[in-house]
Amino acid sequence: MRTISPPLSHRASAMLRAVAADRAEMTLSAEPDLRIDGLLCCDQATAHDLARAGLIRPIGPGLPRQWVRAVLTPDGHVAVSHTAPAA
């Protein structure tokens, strides 16, 4: 599994759980933006890190900068299984 260095923050873990719950979309771009429940995430740097680390990806092809559903990669599933659920 690829990792983000340092290990996943609480925010990154929450973002992964939102993607796993099918609540997230991302743009098709080199530095994809992420929105959850239709709202743009306040920490796009972390969204970029998750994508670069290979933990999230767009569900499929589309036009540049188009919003598409975000999904976990196999590494993302492993990472989210090691995160504690929100209290």
N, C-alpha and C positions, 0 to 999 in steps of 0.2 A: 504494500500500500504506500502510495506517495503521501507525504505529510506536509502540513503547513508548519513552518518553524517561526515562532515557538508553537507548542501544541495548541489545539483548537481552543479559542476563547468561548466564553458562555454565549456571546452573540453569534459567533460562527456556528456553534452547535445548534442554537435556536433556528438559524437560517436553514441548516441542513434538515432539521425536523420539519420545518415548514415546507421545504421541497418534498420531503418524504410523504407529507400529508396532502400533496397535490394542491398546495395553496400558492405556488410561486410561478412566476414567468420571468424570462430573461430575454435580453435583446440578442440578436444574431450579429455579433461584432467581435473584434479582437479582444476588447475589454468589455465583456457583457455586463450590462446593468441588470439589477434584480428588483422585482417588486413582489410583495407578498400581500395577498388579499386586495390586490389592485393598488396598493400604496407603494411608492418608491422607497426602497430601503435607505435609511439614513447613513449607512456605512457601505458605500459602493466599493471602497478599497477591499473590504473583506469579501464582498461578492466576487470581485476580480480574483482574489487569492483562492477562493474555493474553486472557481473555474480553472485557473492555471494549475492548481494542484490535482485536477482531474477528479474532483469529488461531485461536481454538478455539470450538466450539459443540457443544451436545448434538445427537445424531443425529436426534432427533425429539421430538414432544410427549409429555407424561406428566403425572403429578400433581406438585404443588409439593413440592420437596425430595426427589423420587424420584431415585435414581441411574440414569443412562443412559450409554450409550457416548459418549465424546467423540470428535469428529472435527476435522480441520483445515478451516478455510475456505480459499477460494482465496488470500487474503492469507497465511494460515498456511502453505500449501504453498510460497509464495514465500519466506517467512521461514525455513522449515526448510531450504530448498535453499541458503541462504546461511550455514548453521551448519556448523561442523566436527564430524564424528562423534567420539564419545568415543574416547579412546585406549585 
